[in-house]
Amino acid sequence: MLKYVFRGLLTAFFAWALLSPFMNQDVAVEEADQTEATQQGKQRVIKKEKPLHNVKLPDFAGFTDVKEKKQAFFDFIRPHVEAENKKILQQRASLEIARMMLEYNEPLTSKQLSDIKKILTSYKLPTSIDVLSLTQALRRVDIIPKELALMQAANESAWGTSRFARIGLNFFGQWCYNKGCGMVPRRRANEAAHEVTAFKSVRAAVSSYFKNINTHAAYKDLRTIRADLRRQQKPIEATKLTQGLLSYSERREAYIEELNTMINQNRAYFDE
């Protein structure tokens, strides 16, 4: 009898181990943090945190099939990533055309000048327009492979189940530093002042992630790797760019290794 009980427990353990990476990792913590004792005894009342947006999210935590959960997550995030990359390629084309015209001493139209200045400003670059400045701008105005963006979203949001993803549409773990700009982490150190940014739309969250990678000094190495691949006319591969994300996580090399593993394990989902 004990032998069968042991086998049952062992089977249950392995099933849990298989599914745990895709389960809501912060539910237990949230419920513990969201409960408080009443004055009349040890009875606890759970407070449900309201979303800071009006977006209807899929119930990612409700999926019991891992493949279906992954497919639902990718289908939800992918269109926003592809739209952002399309916009960036259009911006990049405008810069390349303008640079080519300047190289041949062709004057830019007033609309070109206006559009390029808007692009430069949005990427936190000086608005002077010449061949050198546009060449430098092209290091920032460039795509992020969807494989990388999707896997960072999955990793940072626990496949869409984290508190920050559900309440604030923050799928990429982005921080902000103005009081009230987002959600206060429940385990934030007393001396810390950061919050986790809350977004009103998924597209806004994705756009912010792209701008962060393409402008922040911490990811200069990623942009250098990408520019080198461009110069060599090689594909911009996600697993090559991950080497420029050491500063994205305190786990550093372990984080990079985990991202690369996730990218390689989920390639079947990227183009569906």
FILO-590368 format. One line per 3 residues: their letters; for each residue x negated, y negated, z of N, C-alpha, C. Coordinates in steps of 0.02 Angstrom, whole numbers. Example, Ala and Ser with C-alpha at 12.3 -4.5 7.8 and 13.67 -1.06 7.14 Angstrom:
2
as	-660,284,390,-615,225,390,-660,165,390; -642,112,354,-684,53,357,-645,-2,394
This chain:
272
mlk	-42,60,0,0,0,0,-44,-63,0; -94,-63,44,-138,-121,48,-175,-131,-18; -189,-76,-52,-224,-81,-116,-182,-120,-166
yvf	-116,-107,-168,-72,-143,-215,-64,-216,-196; -60,-229,-131,-55,-299,-108,-117,-337,-128; -176,-306,-118,-239,-338,-136,-242,-352,-211
rgl	-220,-304,-252,-220,-315,-324,-174,-373,-343; -116,-377,-309,-69,-431,-324,-99,-498,-307; -131,-502,-249,-162,-565,-229,-219,-584,-277
lta	-257,-536,-298,-312,-549,-344,-286,-574,-411; -232,-544,-436,-202,-566,-499,-177,-638,-493; -144,-653,-437,-118,-721,-426,-174,-771,-424
ffa	-231,-752,-392,-287,-798,-388,-315,-815,-457; -324,-763,-499,-351,-777,-565,-303,-817,-608; -239,-807,-599,-189,-847,-636,-194,-920,-615
wal	-201,-931,-550,-208,-1000,-526,-271,-1032,-552; -327,-995,-552,-391,-1021,-575,-387,-1041,-648; -350,-1003,-688,-343,-1017,-759,-304,-1080,-772
lsp	-251,-1091,-733,-206,-1147,-746,-224,-1210,-708; -263,-1205,-656,-275,-1263,-613,-304,-1324,-648; -347,-1318,-700,-372,-1379,-732,-317,-1420,-764
fmn	-259,-1390,-777,-207,-1427,-812,-148,-1443,-766; -155,-1430,-703,-102,-1445,-655,-112,-1515,-628; -59,-1544,-601,-62,-1611,-573,-107,-1609,-512
qdv	-167,-1637,-520,-217,-1631,-468,-206,-1679,-410; -164,-1729,-419,-157,-1777,-365,-90,-1776,-331; -47,-1727,-347,20,-1725,-317,16,-1717,-242
ave	-25,-1669,-220,-30,-1656,-148,-56,-1717,-111; -106,-1750,-140,-133,-1809,-108,-81,-1864,-105; -46,-1874,-161,4,-1926,-164,58,-1915,-111
ead	83,-1853,-107,137,-1840,-61,113,-1850,11; 50,-1831,24,24,-1841,91,18,-1916,106; -4,-1954,56,-13,-2025,67,52,-2064,67
qte	103,-2036,34,166,-2072,27,215,-2055,82; 195,-2016,131,240,-1998,185,221,-2034,248; 270,-2046,291,257,-2079,355,305,-2053,407
atq	283,-2050,469,324,-2025,524,376,-2076,543; 436,-2053,560,488,-2098,585,477,-2110,660; 510,-2160,687,501,-2177,757,533,-2125,803
qgk	579,-2085,777,616,-2038,820,584,-1969,822; 529,-1960,790,498,-1894,792,447,-1885,738; 433,-1823,720,381,-1808,672,409,-1796,602
qrv	473,-1812,592,503,-1805,527,470,-1853,477; 458,-1831,416,424,-1872,367,471,-1891,310; 460,-1950,283,501,-1975,227,455,-1988,169
ikk	470,-1959,112,428,-1968,52,451,-2030,13; 403,-2074,-1,417,-2133,-41,395,-2120,-113; 440,-2128,-159,424,-2116,-230,400,-2181,-260
ekp	340,-2180,-290,311,-2239,-321,342,-2251,-389; 366,-2312,-400,399,-2328,-463,348,-2345,-517; 359,-2324,-579,314,-2341,-634,311,-2417,-644
lhn	255,-2441,-666,246,-2512,-680,255,-2527,-754; 294,-2486,-788,306,-2492,-859,375,-2463,-875; 396,-2471,-938,461,-2445,-960,454,-2389,-1012
vkl	395,-2359,-1015,383,-2307,-1064,407,-2240,-1037; 442,-2202,-1078,464,-2135,-1059,409,-2085,-1076; 377,-2059,-1026,322,-2012,-1036,347,-1940,-1038
pdf	315,-1897,-1077,330,-1826,-1072,313,-1801,-1001; 347,-1751,-980,334,-1722,-914,275,-1673,-921; 214,-1701,-924,155,-1660,-934,146,-1608,-879
agf	164,-1626,-818,156,-1580,-762,206,-1522,-765; 258,-1530,-805,310,-1479,-808,296,-1421,-855; 244,-1428,-896,228,-1374,-943,196,-1315,-906
tdv	218,-1256,-923,189,-1196,-894,142,-1161,-943; 149,-1176,-1007,105,-1148,-1058,49,-1198,-1072; -12,-1177,-1064,-70,-1222,-1072,-74,-1250,-1143
kek	-63,-1208,-1193,-68,-1231,-1262,-14,-1283,-1277; 46,-1272,-1252,100,-1320,-1264,86,-1386,-1229; 56,-1381,-1170,39,-1442,-1133,-13,-1483,-1170
kqa	-65,-1449,-1194,-117,-1483,-1232,-88,-1515,-1295; -46,-1477,-1330,-18,-1502,-1392,25,-1564,-1379; 64,-1562,-1327,107,-1619,-1309,65,-1680,-1292
ffd	11,-1669,-1255,-32,-1725,-1236,-66,-1756,-1298; -94,-1715,-1340,-128,-1741,-1400,-79,-1776,-1446; -20,-1747,-1455,30,-1777,-1499,52,-1845,-1472
fir	50,-1853,-1406,72,-1916,-1376,18,-1971,-1383; -45,-1954,-1373,-99,-2003,-1374,-128,-2015,-1443; -131,-1963,-1485,-166,-1967,-1549,-143,-2025,-1593
phv	-78,-2037,-1603,-58,-2091,-1648,-86,-2159,-1628; -93,-2172,-1564,-119,-2236,-1540,-194,-2241,-1553; -229,-2185,-1546,-301,-2184,-1561,-312,-2195,-1635
eae	-274,-2161,-1677,-282,-2167,-1749,-264,-2238,-1772; -213,-2268,-1742,-194,-2336,-1761,-249,-2386,-1742; -281,-2376,-1685,-335,-2421,-1664,-395,-2414,-1710
nkk	-412,-2353,-1728,-468,-2343,-1774,-453,-2373,-1843; -391,-2368,-1865,-372,-2398,-1929,-380,-2474,-1927; -360,-2505,-1872,-367,-2577,-1865,-441,-2597,-1866
ilq	-481,-2558,-1831,-553,-2573,-1828,-585,-2567,-1896; -567,-2516,-1935,-595,-2509,-2002,-576,-2568,-2047; -516,-2595,-2038,-496,-2654,-2076,-538,-2715,-2055
qra	-549,-2722,-1990,-592,-2777,-1966,-663,-2769,-1993; -686,-2708,-1991,-754,-2694,-2015,-762,-2710,-2089; -712,-2693,-2128,-714,-2708,-2199,-718,-2783,-2211
sle	-680,-2822,-2172,-682,-2895,-2179,-752,-2922,-2165; -784,-2895,-2114,-852,-2917,-2097,-902,-2897,-2151; -895,-2837,-2177,-942,-2813,-2228,-936,-2854,-2293
iar	-874,-2869,-2312,-863,-2910,-2373,-893,-2979,-2363; -880,-3009,-2304,-907,-3076,-2291,-983,-3075,-2290; -1013,-3025,-2261,-1086,-3021,-2259,-1114,-3014,-2330
mml	-1083,-2973,-2371,-1106,-2965,-2440,-1101,-3031,-2478; -1046,-3068,-2468,-1038,-3132,-2502,-1092,-3182,-2481; -1108,-3183,-2416,-1160,-3229,-2392,-1229,-3209,-2418
eyn	-1241,-3144,-2425,-1305,-3121,-2452,-1315,-3145,-2524; -1260,-3155,-2560,-1263,-3178,-2630,-1244,-3252,-2635; -1247,-3286,-2577,-1234,-3359,-2575,-1165,-3378,-2601
epl	-1117,-3334,-2590,-1048,-3349,-2609,-1013,-3380,-2548; -977,-3435,-2557,-942,-3467,-2499,-882,-3426,-2476; -870,-3425,-2412,-812,-3390,-2384,-752,-3437,-2385
tsk	-693,-3409,-2395,-632,-3449,-2394,-616,-3469,-2322; -573,-3519,-2315,-554,-3542,-2248,-519,-3486,-2210; -479,-3445,-2244,-446,-3389,-2211,-497,-3337,-2188
qls	-547,-3323,-2229,-599,-3277,-2209,-634,-3302,-2146; -651,-3365,-2145,-686,-3394,-2088,-643,-3389,-2025; -579,-3404,-2032,-534,-3401,-1975,-526,-3330,-1949
dik	-517,-3283,-1996,-508,-3213,-1976,-570,-3185,-1943; -628,-3202,-1970,-691,-3176,-1942,-705,-3205,-1873; -689,-3268,-1863,-699,-3298,-1797,-654,-3265,-1745
kil	-594,-3247,-1765,-549,-3212,-1718,-578,-3143,-1700; -606,-3109,-1750,-636,-3044,-1736,-696,-3051,-1689; -739,-3099,-1704,-798,-3109,-1662,-779,-3127,-1591
tsy	-729,-3169,-1583,-707,-3189,-1516,-679,-3129,-1478; -639,-3088,-1512,-609,-3030,-1478,-660,-2979,-1456; -718,-2979,-1489,-772,-2933,-1470,-826,-2968,-1428
klp	-809,-3025,-1401,-853,-3062,-1355,-920,-3079,-1387; -917,-3104,-1449,-977,-3122,-1486,-975,-3196,-1503; -1034,-3227,-1513,-1035,-3297,-1536,-999,-3304,-1603
tsi	-970,-3362,-1615,-930,-3371,-1676,-969,-3400,-1734; -1035,-3405,-1728,-1075,-3426,-1785,-1073,-3371,-1838; -1067,-3392,-1901,-1058,-3343,-1955,-1116,-3348,-2004
dvl	-1158,-3298,-2005,-1212,-3291,-2054,-1227,-3216,-2061; -1274,-3200,-2104,-1288,-3130,-2118,-1310,-3093,-2055; -1352,-3124,-2015,-1377,-3092,-1954,-1321,-3080,-1903
slt	-1280,-3131,-1892,-1226,-3124,-1842,-1175,-3071,-1863; -1161,-3066,-1927,-1113,-3016,-1950,-1143,-2946,-1946; -1208,-2940,-1959,-1241,-2876,-1952,-1239,-2853,-1880
qal	-1251,-2898,-1834,-1247,-2881,-1763,-1176,-2864,-1742; -1127,-2900,-1770,-1057,-2887,-1754,-1036,-2817,-1774; -1063,-2793,-1829,-1044,-2727,-1854,-1066,-2670,-1808
rrv	-1111,-2684,-1762,-1130,-2635,-1712,-1074,-2625,-1661; -1035,-2676,-1650,-979,-2672,-1602,-913,-2654,-1637; -902,-2683,-1694,-839,-2672,-1730,-844,-2607,-1768
dii	-830,-2552,-1733,-836,-2486,-1764,-792,-2437,-1727; -778,-2382,-1759,-731,-2333,-1732,-759,-2294,-1673; -714,-2263,-1637,-730,-2212,-1588,-697,-2148,-1612
pke	-734,-2095,-1624,-704,-2033,-1650,-644,-2013,-1607; -591,-1993,-1640,-531,-1975,-1602,-543,-1917,-1554; -590,-1872,-1573,-606,-1817,-1529,-631,-1842,-1461
lal	-673,-1893,-1464,-701,-1921,-1402,-648,-1958,-1362; -608,-2000,-1396,-556,-2038,-1361,-505,-1991,-1330; -484,-1940,-1366,-433,-1894,-1340,-459,-1854,-1281
mqa	-523,-1833,-1284,-549,-1793,-1229,-563,-1835,-1167; -582,-1898,-1177,-591,-1941,-1119,-523,-1955,-1086; -472,-1964,-1128,-404,-1974,-1100,-382,-1914,-1061
ane	-393,-1854,-1088,-373,-1793,-1053,-412,-1784,-988; -477,-1798,-992,-519,-1789,-933,-502,-1839,-878; -495,-1902,-896,-484,-1955,-846,-413,-1954,-817
saw	-365,-1928,-854,-296,-1929,-831,-270,-1861,-808; -315,-1811,-804,-293,-1743,-788,-236,-1721,-835; -248,-1731,-899,-199,-1714,-952,-132,-1749,-941
gts	-136,-1813,-924,-76,-1855,-918,-39,-1848,-853; -65,-1811,-804,-28,-1800,-743,-50,-1844,-684; -105,-1881,-692,-130,-1920,-636,-82,-1976,-617
rfa	-88,-1999,-557,-47,-2056,-533,-58,-2117,-578; -120,-2131,-596,-135,-2191,-634,-106,-2187,-705; -103,-2127,-734,-73,-2119,-800,3,-2126,-796
rig	33,-2094,-747,106,-2094,-741,133,-2163,-720; 101,-2194,-673,127,-2257,-645,103,-2318,-685; 41,-2316,-710,14,-2374,-744,-10,-2363,-814
lnf	6,-2306,-845,-14,-2290,-913,-89,-2296,-923; -127,-2287,-869,-199,-2291,-875,-226,-2220,-884; -241,-2203,-947,-264,-2136,-964,-340,-2132,-965
fgq	-375,-2188,-956,-447,-2189,-963,-485,-2211,-901; -451,-2216,-845,-485,-2234,-782,-515,-2303,-781; -485,-2350,-816,-513,-2417,-821,-498,-2459,-758
wcy	-547,-2497,-736,-540,-2538,-676,-529,-2611,-695; -502,-2649,-647,-497,-2721,-652,-514,-2750,-583; -526,-2815,-580,-554,-2843,-519,-516,-2904,-492
nkg	-458,-2919,-520,-417,-2973,-493,-361,-2942,-451; -350,-2971,-393,-299,-2944,-347,-231,-2941,-382; -200,-2882,-380,-134,-2874,-411,-137,-2855,-485
cgm	-197,-2844,-512,-203,-2828,-584,-184,-2756,-600; -177,-2715,-548,-160,-2645,-561,-141,-2608,-498; -166,-2547,-491,-150,-2504,-435,-211,-2496,-390
vpr	-200,-2500,-325,-254,-2492,-278,-266,-2417,-266; -326,-2392,-279,-340,-2321,-265,-330,-2307,-190; -299,-2252,-176,-284,-2236,-106,-346,-2219,-66
rra	-398,-2198,-100,-460,-2182,-65,-514,-2234,-76; -494,-2295,-93,-543,-2348,-105,-577,-2367,-39; -642,-2378,-43,-679,-2399,17,-654,-2466,41
nea	-659,-2478,106,-633,-2539,136,-664,-2602,106; -729,-2598,89,-764,-2657,63,-754,-2667,-12; -724,-2618,-45,-714,-2622,-118,-655,-2668,-135
ahe	-658,-2698,-194,-605,-2744,-215,-573,-2725,-282; -597,-2672,-313,-571,-2655,-379,-502,-2623,-375; -465,-2628,-430,-402,-2593,-438,-406,-2554,-503
vta	-359,-2509,-514,-355,-2472,-577,-303,-2506,-620; -323,-2529,-678,-280,-2570,-721,-214,-2537,-737; -161,-2576,-735,-94,-2552,-754,-76,-2583,-822
fks	-51,-2542,-867,-33,-2566,-934,42,-2560,-945; 67,-2600,-991,138,-2600,-1007,154,-2554,-1066; 103,-2534,-1103,113,-2490,-1161,52,-2445,-1169
vra	62,-2389,-1201,7,-2342,-1214,-42,-2373,-1262; -17,-2409,-1312,-61,-2442,-1361,-107,-2492,-1326; -80,-2529,-1278,-121,-2577,-1242,-176,-2542,-1203
avs	-161,-2485,-1174,-211,-2446,-1137,-266,-2421,-1184; -246,-2395,-1242,-294,-2370,-1291,-337,-2427,-1318; -306,-2483,-1334,-344,-2541,-1360,-395,-2566,-1309
syf	-375,-2566,-1246,-421,-2588,-1193,-480,-2541,-1187; -467,-2477,-1192,-521,-2427,-1190,-570,-2438,-1247; -544,-2447,-1308,-587,-2459,-1366,-630,-2521,-1356
kni	-598,-2575,-1333,-634,-2638,-1323,-687,-2631,-1269; -672,-2593,-1218,-720,-2581,-1165,-783,-2546,-1191; -772,-2492,-1229,-828,-2455,-1257,-868,-2498,-1306
nth	-833,-2540,-1344,-866,-2578,-1397,-896,-2644,-1375; -886,-2664,-1312,-912,-2729,-1291,-952,-2727,-1226; -938,-2680,-1182,-971,-2680,-1116,-1044,-2661,-1123
aay	-1086,-2696,-1084,-1158,-2683,-1086,-1175,-2611,-1066; -1133,-2581,-1025,-1147,-2513,-1001,-1148,-2462,-1058; -1116,-2478,-1114,-1110,-2430,-1169,-1149,-2452,-1231
kdl	-1200,-2493,-1219,-1243,-2516,-1273,-1277,-2457,-1307; -1297,-2407,-1268,-1330,-2348,-1297,-1285,-2312,-1345; -1221,-2306,-1328,-1173,-2274,-1374,-1171,-2312,-1440
rti	-1168,-2377,-1435,-1164,-2418,-1497,-1228,-2412,-1538; -1284,-2405,-1504,-1348,-2395,-1540,-1349,-2328,-1576; -1327,-2276,-1542,-1323,-2210,-1573,-1278,-2212,-1635
rad	-1221,-2245,-1628,-1173,-2250,-1683,-1202,-2288,-1742; -1236,-2344,-1726,-1267,-2384,-1780,-1321,-2345,-1816; -1360,-2305,-1779,-1411,-2263,-1810,-1380,-2211,-1856
lrr	-1325,-2182,-1835,-1290,-2134,-1878,-1265,-2168,-1942; -1239,-2229,-1935,-1217,-2267,-1994,-1276,-2279,-2041; -1332,-2300,-2013,-1389,-2316,-2054,-1415,-2255,-2092
qqk	-1410,-2197,-2059,-1432,-2135,-2091,-1378,-2103,-2134; -1320,-2136,-2137,-1263,-2111,-2176,-1242,-2041,-2153; -1243,-2032,-2087,-1221,-1969,-2057,-1153,-1978,-2025
pie	-1115,-1924,-2017,-1049,-1929,-1984,-1057,-1954,-1912; -1007,-1992,-1889,-1008,-2016,-1820,-974,-1962,-1778; -1015,-1918,-1751,-989,-1860,-1715,-980,-1876,-1641
atk	-924,-1852,-1614,-908,-1866,-1545,-961,-1842,-1497; -987,-1782,-1508,-1035,-1752,-1462,-1103,-1787,-1463; -1116,-1827,-1515,-1176,-1868,-1516,-1166,-1932,-1476
ltq	-1106,-1961,-1482,-1092,-2024,-1447,-1085,-2015,-1372; -1068,-1955,-1350,-1060,-1945,-1277,-1124,-1960,-1239; -1180,-1954,-1272,-1244,-1968,-1238,-1250,-2041,-1217
gll	-1208,-2083,-1245,-1208,-2154,-1226,-1156,-2171,-1173; -1128,-2120,-1141,-1075,-2131,-1091,-1098,-2112,-1020; -1162,-2112,-1008,-1187,-2094,-942,-1158,-2138,-887
sys	-1145,-2201,-903,-1121,-2248,-852,-1045,-2245,-842; -1011,-2203,-881,-938,-2200,-876,-916,-2165,-812; -957,-2121,-787,-940,-2082,-728,-1000,-2077,-682
err	-987,-2075,-617,-1040,-2065,-568,-1072,-1996,-576; -1038,-1952,-609,-1064,-1884,-620,-1116,-1881,-675; -1121,-1933,-716,-1171,-1943,-767,-1181,-1882,-812
eay	-1238,-1847,-807,-1253,-1792,-853,-1200,-1736,-849; -1175,-1723,-789,-1123,-1672,-782,-1059,-1692,-819; -1044,-1757,-818,-985,-1783,-853,-994,-1775,-928
iee	-1053,-1791,-954,-1067,-1784,-1025,-1060,-1711,-1047; -1088,-1667,-1007,-1085,-1595,-1023,-1012,-1571,-1024; -973,-1595,-976,-903,-1575,-973,-864,-1601,-1033
lnt	-876,-1664,-1053,-843,-1691,-1112,-860,-1651,-1175; -923,-1636,-1184,-943,-1598,-1243,-911,-1529,-1245; -907,-1498,-1187,-874,-1432,-1183,-801,-1438,-1201
min	-767,-1489,-1175,-697,-1499,-1191,-686,-1513,-1265; -730,-1553,-1294,-724,-1569,-1365,-730,-1505,-1407; -779,-1464,-1392,-790,-1402,-1430,-734,-1352,-1420
qnr	-704,-1350,-1361,-652,-1302,-1346,-584,-1322,-1375; -575,-1385,-1393,-509,-1408,-1414,-506,-1433,-1486; -556,-1415,-1526,-557,-1439,-1595,-495,-1419,-1635
ayf	-465,-1364,-1619,-407,-1340,-1657,-348,-1389,-1651; -347,-1431,-1599,-290,-1475,-1588,-299,-1544,-1621; -359,-1563,-1639,-372,-1632,-1656,-338,-1656,-1720
de	-331,-1612,-1769,-304,-1633,-1834,-233,-1610,-1845; -200,-1582,-1795,-132,-1557,-1805,-82,-1615,-1805
